[in-house]
Amino acid sequence: MDPSLFPPINAALNGLATVFLILALIQIKRGDRRGHARSMIAALVVSAVFLACYLTHKVLLGHANTPFPKDYPTVRIIYLIILFTHIPLAIGMLPLIFVALKRALRGDFDGHRRMVRFAYPIWLYVSVTGVIIYFMLYQWFPPLTATTAAPAAVAPMAAADPASAVPAAPSDPVTQPPAPVGETAAPGGALSFQPEEFAHRAAEGQTEFTATFVAKNTGTVPVRLTKVDSSCSCLKAGADVEVLAPGATATIEAVFDISKLSGESEKRVYVHTDIPGALEYILPVKVDVPPIAALEPAMITWPVGGEAKPAEATFKVLREKPIRVLEAVSSRDTVEAELHTVVEGREYRIVLTPASTDAIMLGLVRIKTDCELEEHSQQLLYFAVQDPATVR
């Protein structure tokens, strides 16, 4: 699964939650309690789906955060302020929301109103800033790109740092080697890379791999590699040569942690140089980690007031070596989880049966396996009792 699919989905879910929250406020101001309840339940369900998508995205990425481009230092400070208020409030609002919901379901509307004085504005702030964070990180402030000195599949990023440039001194001339057949030396400094995109298919149980590129100075002056780094799932990155004379090459390596990845992902290696107008090159690294097991569906839902009938999910082993499911434990006493073996070590059914569907409820089932890979030894199956209007 491509992790890049999730940021716009998460932003849309945050935006939808914002709409439901504002609509709920309007409805309660007008005295429409039933409409208010429906809108708040919808906001709760949308936020729960967002949480599941958010966690899935982080698991696929293999790291907790996506760095904001350094090309916008002032905006970056604003972004970090928003982010560092968004995260703790998002965590802290959960108990407030559940207490407010519990009081409303019990008919304690005075207690409910006292709680939502705190919970509602925090929830609204978190939803709105979630959308803002998405647009700042993925839409409004992309890495600055230049149109010169870059191969088609390698996007150079423009910046302005004249002090970092290291031109050849007139008193120390550099002998220029002849340009290879079919390749014309570019004026000034320029780099080409082989490959232009690194692709890797991981073996079962592999926890890390090394992406290797060869950089060549195709220009007429020396090029300094000022820094080599990558995404935060990168364990280390560097080059074996710091200064490339015209025609010279350097080997660039980046070691990535893929222990928590599943499916297709894309990483990046950033090569910082002293080339005016192309101070940074981005080298794509695509990695495919074959999943070893699949859980379908990932979430089970029942409508509020509907029939409390059993629903099931299937756990299938996709690799050749068997994986045995040892237990399936529900986080809610009111939802029973039964484990059934279809084919030992290959396929299992997890049947969930709610005691009642009279009230909104969220929970999960921890599926423990004997997989020798720690990161795959447990799966999570989510479940919810939610408003019928939100059940597909």
VOPAGU-2260 file (C-alpha; in pm, 1 decimal, decimal comma):
REM VOPAGU-2260
SITE   aa  ch    i         X         Y         Z
SITE  MET   A    0       0,0       0,0       0,0
SITE  ASP   A    1     134,3     342,1     -98,4
SITE  PRO   A    2     174,1     564,6     212,6
SITE  SER   A    3     131,4     877,9      -4,9
SITE  LEU   A    4    -239,8     798,4     -35,2
SITE  PHE   A    5    -302,4     869,3     332,2
SITE  PRO   A    6    -212,9    1240,6     386,6
SITE  PRO   A    7    -495,3    1374,9     161,6
SITE  ILE   A    8    -736,8    1118,5     307,6
SITE  ASN   A    9    -642,9    1222,2     660,4
SITE  ALA   A   10    -684,3    1591,2     572,5
SITE  ALA   A   11   -1026,4    1521,2     420,3
SITE  LEU   A   12   -1133,7    1333,6     733,7
SITE  ASN   A   13   -1017,9    1622,1     954,0
SITE  GLY   A   14   -1207,0    1865,7     732,0
SITE  LEU   A   15   -1519,5    1651,1     746,5
SITE  ALA   A   16   -1496,2    1633,2    1125,2
SITE  THR   A   17   -1471,7    2014,1    1133,4
SITE  VAL   A   18   -1789,3    2043,5     925,5
SITE  PHE   A   19   -1979,5    1808,1    1156,9
SITE  LEU   A   20   -1854,5    1992,7    1466,4
SITE  ILE   A   21   -1963,7    2332,6    1335,2
SITE  LEU   A   22   -2296,7    2189,7    1221,3
SITE  ALA   A   23   -2350,9    2034,6    1565,7
SITE  LEU   A   24   -2289,6    2371,9    1732,8
SITE  ILE   A   25   -2542,2    2542,0    1505,5
SITE  GLN   A   26   -2798,5    2270,3    1571,1
SITE  ILE   A   27   -2770,7    2284,4    1950,4
SITE  LYS   A   28   -2795,2    2665,6    1940,4
SITE  ARG   A   29   -3124,7    2620,8    1752,8
SITE  GLY   A   30   -3247,9    2363,4    2005,3
SITE  ASP   A   31   -3222,3    2070,7    1762,6
SITE  ARG   A   32   -3091,2    1808,4    2005,4
SITE  ARG   A   33   -3150,5    1513,1    1775,1
SITE  GLY   A   34   -2963,5    1675,5    1486,7
SITE  HIS   A   35   -2688,4    1783,3    1725,3
SITE  ALA   A   36   -2646,1    1427,5    1851,5
SITE  ARG   A   37   -2627,4    1289,2    1498,5
SITE  SER   A   38   -2366,0    1544,0    1391,9
SITE  MET   A   39   -2150,7    1483,0    1698,9
SITE  ILE   A   40   -2168,9    1106,3    1650,2
SITE  ALA   A   41   -2067,6    1154,3    1287,3
SITE  ALA   A   42   -1774,4    1371,6    1396,9
SITE  LEU   A   43   -1670,5    1103,8    1646,4
SITE  VAL   A   44   -1681,4     825,3    1387,4
SITE  VAL   A   45   -1494,7    1032,6    1128,2
SITE  SER   A   46   -1227,0    1111,6    1387,9
SITE  ALA   A   47   -1199,6     741,7    1476,3
SITE  VAL   A   48   -1149,3     653,2    1109,0
SITE  PHE   A   49    -890,2     930,8    1086,5
SITE  LEU   A   50    -701,7     782,0    1381,9
SITE  ALA   A   51    -694,5     439,7    1216,3
SITE  CYS   A   52    -570,9     590,1     886,9
SITE  TYR   A   53    -314,0     806,2    1067,1
SITE  LEU   A   54    -165,3     509,5    1252,9
SITE  THR   A   55    -165,1     299,2     935,8
SITE  HIS   A   56      19,9     576,2     751,3
SITE  LYS   A   57     287,7     595,3    1019,9
SITE  VAL   A   58     332,9     217,8    1022,3
SITE  LEU   A   59     375,3     213,5     642,6
SITE  LEU   A   60     622,9     501,8     655,5
SITE  GLY   A   61     823,0     340,7     930,4
SITE  HIS   A   62     876,4     668,5    1112,9
SITE  ALA   A   63     674,1     909,6    1321,4
SITE  ASN   A   64     703,2    1237,5    1136,1
SITE  THR   A   65     759,0    1396,2     795,7
SITE  PRO   A   66    1008,1    1684,5     812,9
SITE  PHE   A   67     902,0    2031,1     700,8
SITE  PRO   A   68    1120,5    2172,3     416,4
SITE  LYS   A   69    1411,1    2380,2     545,1
SITE  ASP   A   70    1369,4    2623,7     255,6
SITE  TYR   A   71    1114,3    2827,6     455,9
SITE  PRO   A   72    1276,0    2901,4     794,4
SITE  THR   A   73    1014,9    3155,7     909,5
SITE  VAL   A   74     718,0    2947,3     798,2
SITE  ARG   A   75     882,1    2641,4     951,5
SITE  ILE   A   76     869,2    2806,3    1294,3
SITE  ILE   A   77     496,9    2875,9    1248,9
SITE  TYR   A   78     442,6    2518,7    1132,3
SITE  LEU   A   79     623,1    2375,6    1435,0
SITE  ILE   A   80     422,1    2595,5    1672,5
SITE  ILE   A   81      98,2    2466,1    1518,8
SITE  LEU   A   82     226,9    2107,8    1522,2
SITE  PHE   A   83     347,4    2119,3    1883,2
SITE  THR   A   84       7,9    2248,8    2000,2
SITE  HIS   A   85    -187,5    2013,0    1774,9
SITE  ILE   A   86     -27,4    1687,6    1896,4
SITE  PRO   A   87     -68,7    1720,9    2276,8
SITE  LEU   A   88    -420,3    1861,1    2240,3
SITE  ALA   A   89    -513,7    1572,9    2007,5
SITE  ILE   A   90    -400,2    1325,7    2272,2
SITE  GLY   A   91    -546,9    1515,1    2567,6
SITE  MET   A   92    -890,0    1566,1    2414,0
SITE  LEU   A   93    -973,1    1193,9    2394,2
SITE  PRO   A   94   -1066,2    1142,0    2761,1
SITE  LEU   A   95   -1262,6    1469,2    2759,8
SITE  ILE   A   96   -1463,7    1357,9    2457,5
SITE  PHE   A   97   -1543,9    1016,8    2602,6
SITE  VAL   A   98   -1650,5    1165,4    2938,0
SITE  ALA   A   99   -1872,6    1418,2    2759,2
SITE  LEU   A  100   -2022,0    1140,5    2544,9
SITE  LYS   A  101   -2079,5     917,7    2847,5
SITE  ARG   A  102   -2265,4    1193,1    3031,0
SITE  ALA   A  103   -2481,5    1267,4    2727,9
SITE  LEU   A  104   -2573,2     899,8    2688,7
SITE  ARG   A  105   -2670,4     887,0    3057,7
SITE  GLY   A  106   -2888,8    1194,5    3020,1
SITE  ASP   A  107   -2665,0    1408,8    3242,3
SITE  PHE   A  108   -2683,3    1710,3    3012,2
SITE  ASP   A  109   -2565,9    1958,9    3275,7
SITE  GLY   A  110   -2247,7    1755,8    3323,6
SITE  HIS   A  111   -2223,3    1714,4    2948,4
SITE  ARG   A  112   -2235,9    2090,9    2893,6
SITE  ARG   A  113   -1968,4    2152,7    3156,3
SITE  MET   A  114   -1736,2    1904,6    2989,3
SITE  VAL   A  115   -1788,1    2023,5    2631,0
SITE  ARG   A  116   -1687,7    2376,7    2729,3
SITE  PHE   A  117   -1336,5    2234,5    2726,4
SITE  ALA   A  118   -1366,2    1937,2    2490,8
SITE  TYR   A  119   -1545,8    2108,7    2200,8
SITE  PRO   A  120   -1302,2    2399,0    2132,1
SITE  ILE   A  121   -1004,2    2163,6    2166,5
SITE  TRP   A  122   -1159,6    1913,0    1926,3
SITE  LEU   A  123   -1242,7    2188,3    1676,8
SITE  TYR   A  124    -889,3    2331,8    1702,6
SITE  VAL   A  125    -731,3    1989,9    1647,1
SITE  SER   A  126    -951,3    1921,2    1341,3
SITE  VAL   A  127    -885,3    2261,6    1181,8
SITE  THR   A  128    -510,7    2254,1    1248,3
SITE  GLY   A  129    -496,6    1899,9    1111,7
SITE  VAL   A  130    -608,2    2037,8     774,2
SITE  ILE   A  131    -368,7    2333,9     800,1
SITE  ILE   A  132     -76,8    2102,1     879,8
SITE  TYR   A  133    -153,6    1893,6     570,5
SITE  PHE   A  134    -160,9    2194,8     337,1
SITE  MET   A  135     153,7    2347,4     488,9
SITE  LEU   A  136     345,8    2020,2     467,8
SITE  TYR   A  137     224,1    1879,8     135,6
SITE  GLN   A  138      72,9    2163,5     -70,7
SITE  TRP   A  139     165,0    2520,8      17,9
SITE  PHE   A  140     538,8    2490,4      83,8
SITE  PRO   A  141     699,0    2227,2    -140,2
SITE  PRO   A  142    1079,8    2200,2    -157,0
SITE  LEU   A  143    1212,1    2474,0    -382,0
SITE  THR   A  144    1303,8    2330,5    -721,7
SITE  ALA   A  145    1543,3    2455,2    -982,6
SITE  THR   A  146    1525,4    2396,4   -1358,1
SITE  THR   A  147    1898,1    2371,6   -1425,5
SITE  ALA   A  148    2171,3    2115,5   -1374,0
SITE  ALA   A  149    1943,4    1821,9   -1301,9
SITE  PRO   A  150    1858,0    1500,9   -1485,8
SITE  ALA   A  151    1493,2    1442,5   -1570,0
SITE  ALA   A  152    1422,0    1197,2   -1288,4
SITE  VAL   A  153    1624,7    1383,8   -1027,1
SITE  ALA   A  154    1467,1    1707,2    -902,6
SITE  PRO   A  155    1722,8    1970,0    -786,5
SITE  MET   A  156    1611,7    2211,3    -519,3
SITE  ALA   A  157    1701,4    2578,5    -547,4
SITE  ALA   A  158    1836,1    2781,7    -261,3
SITE  ALA   A  159    2055,6    3086,4    -215,0
SITE  ASP   A  160    2378,6    3040,9     -23,6
SITE  PRO   A  161    2661,0    3207,5    -215,8
SITE  ALA   A  162    2897,2    3167,1      78,9
SITE  SER   A  163    2887,8    2790,9      41,9
SITE  ALA   A  164    3008,0    2793,2    -319,0
SITE  VAL   A  165    3367,6    2673,5    -370,4
SITE  PRO   A  166    3479,6    2774,4    -722,3
SITE  ALA   A  167    3820,6    2673,6    -853,0
SITE  ALA   A  168    4079,8    2936,5    -766,5
SITE  PRO   A  169    4246,3    3106,7   -1068,4
SITE  SER   A  170    4590,9    3030,6    -920,7
SITE  ASP   A  171    4508,5    2660,5    -900,8
SITE  PRO   A  172    4373,0    2560,5   -1241,8
SITE  VAL   A  173    4200,1    2226,3   -1281,8
SITE  THR   A  174    4285,0    2005,7   -1576,1
SITE  GLN   A  175    3962,0    1930,2   -1762,4
SITE  PRO   A  176    3926,4    1571,3   -1887,3
SITE  PRO   A  177    3761,9    1530,6   -2226,8
SITE  ALA   A  178    3385,2    1479,9   -2216,8
SITE  PRO   A  179    3278,5    1118,2   -2278,6
SITE  VAL   A  180    3126,7    1036,0   -2616,6
SITE  GLY   A  181    2764,1    1141,4   -2623,7
SITE  GLU   A  182    2802,0    1358,3   -2310,3
SITE  THR   A  183    2869,9    1730,3   -2319,4
SITE  ALA   A  184    3028,5    1895,2   -2018,4
SITE  ALA   A  185    2792,0    2150,7   -1864,3
SITE  PRO   A  186    2927,6    2497,6   -1782,3
SITE  GLY   A  187    2984,2    2543,3   -1410,0
SITE  GLY   A  188    2903,1    2262,3   -1170,9
SITE  ALA   A  189    2653,9    1987,6   -1249,5
SITE  LEU   A  190    2583,6    1636,0   -1126,2
SITE  SER   A  191    2431,7    1329,6   -1285,9
SITE  PHE   A  192    2330,8    1016,8   -1095,3
SITE  GLN   A  193    2323,6     646,3   -1168,7
SITE  PRO   A  194    2070,3     514,0   -1112,3
SITE  GLU   A  195    1833,9     810,5   -1123,7
SITE  GLU   A  196    1591,5     610,4    -907,2
SITE  PHE   A  197    1683,5     324,7    -675,4
SITE  ALA   A  198    1437,7      34,3    -642,5
SITE  HIS   A  199    1455,4    -246,2    -387,6
SITE  ARG   A  200    1234,3    -546,7    -316,0
SITE  ALA   A  201    1287,7    -666,0      39,5
SITE  ALA   A  202    1332,1   -1027,9     136,3
SITE  GLU   A  203    1115,2   -1177,7     408,7
SITE  GLY   A  204    1230,7   -1067,1     751,3
SITE  GLN   A  205    1471,3    -808,1     612,2
SITE  THR   A  206    1491,5    -510,0     847,8
SITE  GLU   A  207    1720,4    -276,1     654,3
SITE  PHE   A  208    1872,3    -221,2     310,7
SITE  THR   A  209    2126,3       9,2     146,7
SITE  ALA   A  210    2046,6     235,3    -147,4
SITE  THR   A  211    2354,6     314,1    -358,9
SITE  PHE   A  212    2396,1     590,6    -615,7
SITE  VAL   A  213    2697,6     703,9    -816,6
SITE  ALA   A  214    2724,2    1081,8    -859,8
SITE  LYS   A  215    2930,8    1220,7   -1146,8
SITE  ASN   A  216    3044,7    1578,6   -1194,0
SITE  THR   A  217    2948,9    1654,2   -1554,2
SITE  GLY   A  218    3040,6    2022,1   -1521,9
SITE  THR   A  219    3360,3    2219,0   -1570,2
SITE  VAL   A  220    3437,1    2317,0   -1208,4
SITE  PRO   A  221    3475,0    2113,6    -888,3
SITE  VAL   A  222    3158,1    2033,4    -692,0
SITE  ARG   A  223    3151,9    1997,9    -314,7
SITE  LEU   A  224    2902,1    1758,3    -153,8
SITE  THR   A  225    2822,4    1958,1     158,9
SITE  LYS   A  226    2580,9    1706,1     310,2
SITE  VAL   A  227    2401,4    1380,0     238,0
SITE  ASP   A  228    2089,6    1290,3     436,1
SITE  SER   A  229    1750,1    1129,2     399,0
SITE  SER   A  230    1414,0    1067,1     563,4
SITE  CYS   A  231    1405,8     991,1     933,5
SITE  SER   A  232    1374,0     616,4     864,8
SITE  CYS   A  233    1728,6     639,1     731,9
SITE  LEU   A  234    1985,0     491,5     969,7
SITE  LYS   A  235    2283,3     659,6     806,7
SITE  ALA   A  236    2377,2     829,9     480,6
SITE  GLY   A  237    2699,5     961,0     330,3
SITE  ALA   A  238    2938,4     981,9      36,1
SITE  ASP   A  239    3289,5     843,5      -1,4
SITE  VAL   A  240    3416,2    1165,2    -165,3
SITE  GLU   A  241    3354,2    1522,4     -53,5
SITE  VAL   A  242    3485,2    1720,7    -353,9
SITE  LEU   A  243    3435,0    1599,0    -710,2
SITE  ALA   A  244    3666,4    1732,0    -978,5
SITE  PRO   A  245    3515,0    1761,5   -1328,9
SITE  GLY   A  246    3452,5    1408,6   -1454,9
SITE  ALA   A  247    3505,5    1251,6   -1112,0
SITE  THR   A  248    3252,3    1029,6    -933,9
SITE  ALA   A  249    3140,7     963,5    -577,2
SITE  THR   A  250    2948,4     673,5    -429,1
SITE  ILE   A  251    2649,4     776,5    -218,7
SITE  GLU   A  252    2493,5     526,6      22,1
SITE  ALA   A  253    2190,5     546,9     250,7
SITE  VAL   A  254    2085,2     269,4     488,3
SITE  PHE   A  255    1710,0     251,0     554,1
SITE  ASP   A  256    1513,3      86,4     835,1
SITE  ILE   A  257    1225,1    -113,2     681,7
SITE  SER   A  258    1135,8    -326,1     983,4
SITE  LYS   A  259     789,1    -167,6    1012,6
SITE  LEU   A  260     706,6    -123,5     645,0
SITE  SER   A  261     459,8    -326,3     440,9
SITE  GLY   A  262     379,5    -287,3      74,2
SITE  GLU   A  263     526,8     -19,3    -153,5
SITE  SER   A  264     691,3     290,9      -9,6
SITE  GLU   A  265     902,7     575,7    -138,8
SITE  LYS   A  266    1196,8     730,2      45,1
SITE  ARG   A  267    1434,1    1006,0     -58,0
SITE  VAL   A  268    1804,1    1075,8     -39,6
SITE  TYR   A  269    1899,3    1444,9     -29,4
SITE  VAL   A  270    2236,1    1543,9    -175,0
SITE  HIS   A  271    2338,0    1897,0     -75,7
SITE  THR   A  272    2596,9    2069,3    -294,3
SITE  ASP   A  273    2760,1    2408,2    -350,4
SITE  ILE   A  274    2620,8    2438,2    -704,9
SITE  PRO   A  275    2448,3    2779,0    -741,1
SITE  GLY   A  276    2084,9    2729,6    -840,2
SITE  ALA   A  277    2088,5    2356,7    -760,6
SITE  LEU   A  278    2203,0    2331,3    -402,5
SITE  GLU   A  279    2008,4    2012,4    -336,4
SITE  TYR   A  280    1928,8    1704,9    -542,0
SITE  ILE   A  281    1651,9    1458,8    -450,0
SITE  LEU   A  282    1710,3    1093,6    -528,7
SITE  PRO   A  283    1396,4     873,5    -510,4
SITE  VAL   A  284    1427,0     537,4    -337,8
SITE  LYS   A  285    1138,8     296,1    -390,7
SITE  VAL   A  286    1109,1      -8,9    -168,5
SITE  ASP   A  287     862,8    -296,0    -186,6
SITE  VAL   A  288     816,7    -497,5     132,3
SITE  PRO   A  289     593,0    -797,1      54,0
SITE  PRO   A  290     325,4    -832,0     323,9
SITE  ILE   A  291     339,7   -1158,0     514,4
SITE  ALA   A  292     -22,6   -1156,8     633,7
SITE  ALA   A  293    -350,6    -978,2     561,7
SITE  LEU   A  294    -645,9    -893,9     786,6
SITE  GLU   A  295    -974,5    -819,6     608,9
SITE  PRO   A  296   -1167,2    -615,1     692,6
SITE  ALA   A  297    -951,1    -401,0     918,8
SITE  MET   A  298   -1259,8    -257,8    1093,1
SITE  ILE   A  299   -1602,7    -404,5    1175,5
SITE  THR   A  300   -1905,0    -182,0    1240,5
SITE  TRP   A  301   -2264,0    -219,6    1361,3
SITE  PRO   A  302   -2533,7      50,3    1344,5
SITE  VAL   A  303   -2665,8     189,4    1672,8
SITE  GLY   A  304   -2994,0      18,8    1753,2
SITE  GLY   A  305   -2937,8    -248,6    1491,1
SITE  GLU   A  306   -2926,7    -623,4    1533,8
SITE  ALA   A  307   -2639,6    -735,5    1756,6
SITE  LYS   A  308   -2537,0   -1005,2    1512,8
SITE  PRO   A  309   -2194,5   -1165,5    1473,1
SITE  ALA   A  310   -1950,5   -1019,9    1220,7
SITE  GLU   A  311   -1618,6   -1164,4    1117,1
SITE  ALA   A  312   -1276,3   -1079,1     979,9
SITE  THR   A  313   -1029,7   -1311,6     808,4
SITE  PHE   A  314    -660,0   -1339,7     887,4
SITE  LYS   A  315    -462,8   -1494,2     598,3
SITE  VAL   A  316     -93,3   -1580,9     585,6
SITE  LEU   A  317      59,4   -1465,6     256,3
SITE  ARG   A  318     410,3   -1601,7     293,2
SITE  GLU   A  319     513,1   -1964,9     252,3
SITE  LYS   A  320     613,6   -2018,7     614,8
SITE  PRO   A  321     304,9   -2065,9     837,0
SITE  ILE   A  322     197,3   -1823,4    1108,3
SITE  ARG   A  323     -30,2   -1944,5    1384,3
SITE  VAL   A  324    -279,0   -1717,6    1555,8
SITE  LEU   A  325    -256,6   -1784,7    1928,4
SITE  GLU   A  326    -537,6   -1567,7    2060,4
SITE  ALA   A  327    -776,3   -1283,8    1979,9
SITE  VAL   A  328    -862,0   -1063,0    2277,5
SITE  SER   A  329   -1126,8    -790,9    2270,6
SITE  SER   A  330   -1061,0    -462,8    2450,5
SITE  ARG   A  331   -1433,1    -444,2    2539,0
SITE  ASP   A  332   -1611,4    -684,3    2773,7
SITE  THR   A  333   -1931,9    -616,4    2580,7
SITE  VAL   A  334   -1789,6    -753,0    2254,9
SITE  GLU   A  335   -1698,6   -1121,4    2244,7
SITE  ALA   A  336   -1413,9   -1230,2    2016,7
SITE  GLU   A  337   -1402,2   -1592,5    1900,0
SITE  LEU   A  338   -1105,6   -1738,9    1714,9
SITE  HIS   A  339   -1171,2   -2010,4    1454,5
SITE  THR   A  340    -905,8   -2201,0    1262,5
SITE  VAL   A  341    -980,8   -2248,3     891,9
SITE  VAL   A  342    -641,5   -2388,3     793,2
SITE  GLU   A  343    -379,3   -2422,9    1065,5
SITE  GLY   A  344    -100,5   -2173,9    1011,3
SITE  ARG   A  345    -263,7   -2032,0     696,1
SITE  GLU   A  346    -608,7   -1886,0     760,9
SITE  TYR   A  347    -820,0   -1789,5    1062,5
SITE  ARG   A  348   -1156,9   -1627,2    1127,3
SITE  ILE   A  349   -1218,3   -1382,1    1410,7
SITE  VAL   A  350   -1589,4   -1360,6    1490,1
SITE  LEU   A  351   -1708,6   -1059,5    1693,3
SITE  THR   A  352   -2044,4   -1052,1    1868,4
SITE  PRO   A  353   -2163,4    -742,7    2056,4
SITE  ALA   A  354   -2380,8    -787,8    2363,8
SITE  SER   A  355   -2577,3    -480,4    2259,7
SITE  THR   A  356   -2577,2    -205,4    1997,7
SITE  ASP   A  357   -2775,0      44,3    2207,4
SITE  ALA   A  358   -2485,4     289,5    2248,3
SITE  ILE   A  359   -2190,7     427,0    2053,6
SITE  MET   A  360   -1878,0     222,4    2113,7
SITE  LEU   A  361   -1522,2     195,6    1985,7
SITE  GLY   A  362   -1275,3     -83,4    2051,8
SITE  LEU   A  363   -1020,3    -322,5    1909,5
SITE  VAL   A  364    -915,4    -686,3    1910,5
SITE  ARG   A  365    -550,9    -776,8    1967,2
SITE  ILE   A  366    -459,9   -1070,8    1749,2
SITE  LYS   A  367    -147,6   -1241,7    1883,9
SITE  THR   A  368      52,2   -1471,2    1655,5
SITE  ASP   A  369     364,2   -1687,6    1678,7
SITE  CYS   A  370     537,9   -1493,2    1400,5
SITE  GLU   A  371     910,4   -1480,6    1471,9
SITE  LEU   A  372     924,8   -1123,9    1342,3
SITE  GLU   A  373     842,5    -902,5    1638,7
SITE  GLU   A  374     690,7    -623,9    1429,5
SITE  HIS   A  375     440,2    -873,8    1282,9
SITE  SER   A  376     365,9   -1071,2    1597,9
SITE  GLN   A  377      47,2    -874,7    1667,0
SITE  GLN   A  378    -235,6    -744,7    1448,2
SITE  LEU   A  379    -514,4    -504,3    1546,0
SITE  LEU   A  380    -876,0    -544,0    1438,0
SITE  TYR   A  381   -1089,4    -235,3    1508,9
SITE  PHE   A  382   -1465,6    -235,9    1574,3
SITE  ALA   A  383   -1732,8      25,5    1639,3
SITE  VAL   A  384   -2103,3      71,0    1706,9
SITE  GLN   A  385   -2192,7     391,5    1525,3
SITE  ASP   A  386   -2474,2     604,9    1391,5
SITE  PRO   A  387   -2662,2     432,1    1103,9
SITE  ALA   A  388   -2609,7     737,6     882,1
SITE  THR   A  389   -2234,0     672,1     883,8
SITE  VAL   A  390   -2246,1     296,5     820,9
SITE  ARG   A  391   -2199,3     203,1     455,8
